[in-house]
Amino acid sequence: MTAPRAGRRRTVGPAGPPPAERGSEYAVLSREVRQSGLLKRRPGYYSVEVGANLLLPAAGWTAFALIGQSWWQLVTAAFLAVMFAQTGFIGHEAGHHQIAASKRVNSVLGHVHADLLIGLSYGWWIAKHNKHHSHPNHVDRDLDIADGAIAFTGDQARVRRGAYVWLARHQAWLFFPMPLLEGLALHAVGGPLRPELEY
């Protein structure tokens, strides 16, 4: 048996990735994520999470009523803020049909958590969020990057007038405080009585 000559590479197996690994980087990653079971529904986990998420805000509002006028209400407010965010996350998962296999169960959970518990129209948000996922970061079609408080493109920044010019120039520094107002903005444009978006 002779050793391979210097300068010549030996290849083992077929050249290139196997057929199952072909496609875009996202397609390969998506297959790996699905094969590892990371997207499987976890009904036990969500049963506990939804149950806790219904009990804990009730406990927070009970504490709010019992504490009355006191600086301790700041602790209650911080606790309820966390619970409101968690409630929004559950509504988001329901919107992605990740909680239950039944579309109806996900819809009921979404309406309870969005419309009833945080006052945000679930139907409006679903239409908006589906539009975002259909065309993520597409300037003319993704409502999440439409021109608003934050300029996402140079063209959006150039057409601004008044205080919006200052906002665009300083948005890097203001980026982290500005999302604190996002909850108010969502309630202003997507309150519980808001009709579903039409495209």
C-alpha positions as CSV (number, residue, x, y, z in Angstrom):
1,M,0.0,0.0,0.0
2,T,1.4,3.4,-1.0
3,A,1.0,6.7,0.7
4,P,-0.8,9.4,-1.3
5,R,1.5,11.8,-3.2
6,A,2.3,15.1,-1.6
7,G,0.2,18.0,-2.9
8,R,-2.8,15.8,-3.8
9,R,-5.9,15.9,-1.5
10,R,-7.8,12.8,-0.7
11,T,-11.5,13.1,-0.5
12,V,-13.7,10.8,1.5
13,G,-17.3,10.4,0.4
14,P,-19.2,12.5,-2.1
15,A,-18.3,16.2,-2.7
16,G,-20.5,18.8,-1.0
17,P,-23.1,18.4,1.7
18,P,-25.5,15.5,1.6
19,P,-28.9,16.2,0.0
20,A,-30.6,16.5,3.4
21,E,-28.3,19.4,4.3
22,R,-28.7,21.4,1.0
23,G,-30.5,24.7,0.9
24,S,-30.1,28.1,2.5
25,E,-28.4,28.4,5.8
26,Y,-31.9,29.1,7.3
27,A,-33.3,25.9,5.8
28,V,-30.5,23.9,7.3
29,L,-30.8,25.6,10.7
30,S,-34.6,25.1,10.6
31,R,-34.3,21.4,9.9
32,E,-31.8,21.0,12.8
33,V,-34.1,22.9,15.2
34,R,-37.1,20.8,14.2
35,Q,-35.1,17.5,14.3
36,S,-33.9,18.3,17.8
37,G,-37.5,18.8,19.0
38,L,-37.2,22.4,20.0
39,L,-40.5,23.3,18.3
40,K,-42.6,20.5,19.8
41,R,-45.6,21.7,21.7
42,R,-45.3,21.3,25.5
43,P,-48.8,21.1,26.9
44,G,-47.7,20.4,30.5
45,Y,-45.4,23.4,30.5
46,Y,-48.1,25.7,29.1
47,S,-50.7,24.4,31.5
48,V,-48.5,25.4,34.4
49,E,-47.6,28.7,32.8
50,V,-51.1,29.7,31.9
51,G,-52.4,28.7,35.3
52,A,-49.7,30.6,37.1
53,N,-50.2,33.6,34.8
54,L,-53.9,33.7,35.8
55,L,-53.2,33.4,39.5
56,L,-50.2,35.7,40.0
57,P,-51.8,38.9,38.5
58,A,-54.9,38.2,40.6
59,A,-52.6,38.1,43.6
60,G,-51.0,41.3,42.4
61,W,-54.3,43.1,42.1
62,T,-55.4,41.8,45.5
63,A,-52.2,43.2,47.0
64,F,-52.9,46.5,45.3
65,A,-56.3,46.6,46.9
66,L,-55.1,45.6,50.4
67,I,-52.0,47.9,50.4
68,G,-54.0,51.1,49.6
69,Q,-52.2,54.4,49.5
70,S,-48.6,53.6,50.2
71,W,-45.2,53.8,48.6
72,W,-45.2,50.0,48.7
73,Q,-47.5,50.2,45.6
74,L,-44.3,50.8,43.6
75,V,-43.4,47.1,44.3
76,T,-46.9,46.1,43.3
77,A,-46.6,48.1,40.1
78,A,-43.2,46.5,39.2
79,F,-44.7,43.1,39.8
80,L,-47.8,43.7,37.7
81,A,-45.6,45.2,34.9
82,V,-43.7,41.8,34.8
83,M,-47.0,39.9,34.8
84,F,-48.4,42.1,32.0
85,A,-45.3,41.4,29.9
86,Q,-45.7,37.6,30.6
87,T,-49.3,37.8,29.7
88,G,-48.4,39.4,26.3
89,F,-45.9,36.6,25.7
90,I,-48.6,33.9,26.3
91,G,-50.8,35.8,23.8
92,H,-47.9,35.8,21.3
93,E,-47.4,32.0,21.7
94,A,-51.1,31.5,21.3
95,G,-51.0,33.6,18.1
96,H,-48.3,31.3,16.7
97,H,-50.4,28.2,17.6
98,Q,-47.6,27.0,19.8
99,I,-49.6,26.3,22.9
100,A,-52.2,23.8,21.7
101,A,-52.8,21.7,18.6
102,S,-56.4,23.1,18.4
103,K,-56.7,26.5,16.6
104,R,-59.8,27.2,18.7
105,V,-58.0,26.6,22.0
106,N,-55.1,28.9,20.9
107,S,-57.7,31.5,19.8
108,V,-59.5,31.5,23.2
109,L,-56.2,31.7,25.1
110,G,-55.1,34.6,22.9
111,H,-58.3,36.5,23.3
112,V,-58.3,36.0,27.1
113,H,-54.7,37.1,27.5
114,A,-54.7,39.9,25.0
115,D,-58.2,41.4,25.0
116,L,-59.3,40.6,28.5
117,L,-56.1,40.8,30.6
118,I,-54.0,43.4,28.9
119,G,-56.5,45.3,26.8
120,L,-54.9,44.7,23.3
121,S,-57.0,43.6,20.4
122,Y,-55.9,40.0,19.6
123,G,-57.5,40.0,16.2
124,W,-55.7,43.3,15.2
125,W,-52.4,42.0,16.5
126,I,-52.6,38.7,14.7
127,A,-53.2,40.4,11.4
128,K,-50.3,42.8,12.0
129,H,-48.0,40.1,13.2
130,N,-48.8,37.8,10.3
131,K,-48.0,40.6,7.9
132,H,-44.7,41.1,9.7
133,H,-43.8,37.4,9.4
134,S,-44.9,37.3,5.7
135,H,-42.5,40.1,4.9
136,P,-40.0,40.6,7.7
137,N,-37.9,43.8,7.4
138,H,-39.4,44.6,4.0
139,V,-39.7,48.4,4.2
140,D,-42.9,48.8,2.2
141,R,-44.7,45.7,3.6
142,D,-43.6,45.1,7.2
143,L,-45.7,47.3,9.5
144,D,-43.2,46.8,12.3
145,I,-40.6,48.9,10.5
146,A,-43.0,51.5,9.2
147,D,-41.9,55.1,9.7
148,G,-42.8,56.2,13.2
149,A,-40.8,57.1,16.3
150,I,-37.8,55.3,15.0
151,A,-36.4,55.8,11.5
152,F,-35.4,52.4,10.1
153,T,-33.9,53.6,6.8
154,G,-32.1,56.7,5.6
155,D,-35.1,57.6,3.4
156,Q,-37.3,57.6,6.5
157,A,-34.9,59.9,8.3
158,R,-34.5,62.3,5.3
159,V,-38.2,63.1,5.0
160,R,-38.6,64.0,8.7
161,R,-39.6,67.4,9.9
162,G,-39.7,69.2,13.2
163,A,-39.0,67.2,16.4
164,Y,-38.8,64.0,14.4
165,V,-35.5,65.2,12.9
166,W,-34.0,65.5,16.4
167,L,-35.5,62.1,17.3
168,A,-33.9,60.5,14.2
169,R,-30.5,62.1,15.0
170,H,-30.5,60.8,18.6
171,Q,-32.4,57.5,18.3
172,A,-29.3,55.4,19.0
173,W,-29.2,56.9,22.5
174,L,-32.9,56.9,22.9
175,F,-33.4,53.3,21.6
176,F,-33.6,51.7,25.1
177,P,-35.8,54.2,26.8
178,M,-38.2,54.4,23.9
179,P,-39.5,50.8,24.1
180,L,-40.8,51.6,27.5
181,L,-43.5,53.6,25.7
182,E,-44.3,50.8,23.2
183,G,-47.0,49.4,25.5
184,L,-48.8,52.8,25.4
185,A,-48.4,53.0,21.6
186,L,-49.8,49.4,21.1
187,H,-52.8,50.3,23.2
188,A,-53.4,53.5,21.3
189,V,-53.4,51.8,17.9
190,G,-54.6,48.3,18.9
191,G,-57.1,48.6,21.8
192,P,-59.5,45.8,22.5
193,L,-62.2,47.2,20.3
194,R,-59.9,47.7,17.3
195,P,-61.1,45.9,14.2
196,E,-58.9,43.4,12.5
197,L,-56.5,44.9,9.9
198,E,-57.4,44.4,6.3
199,Y,-54.8,44.1,3.5
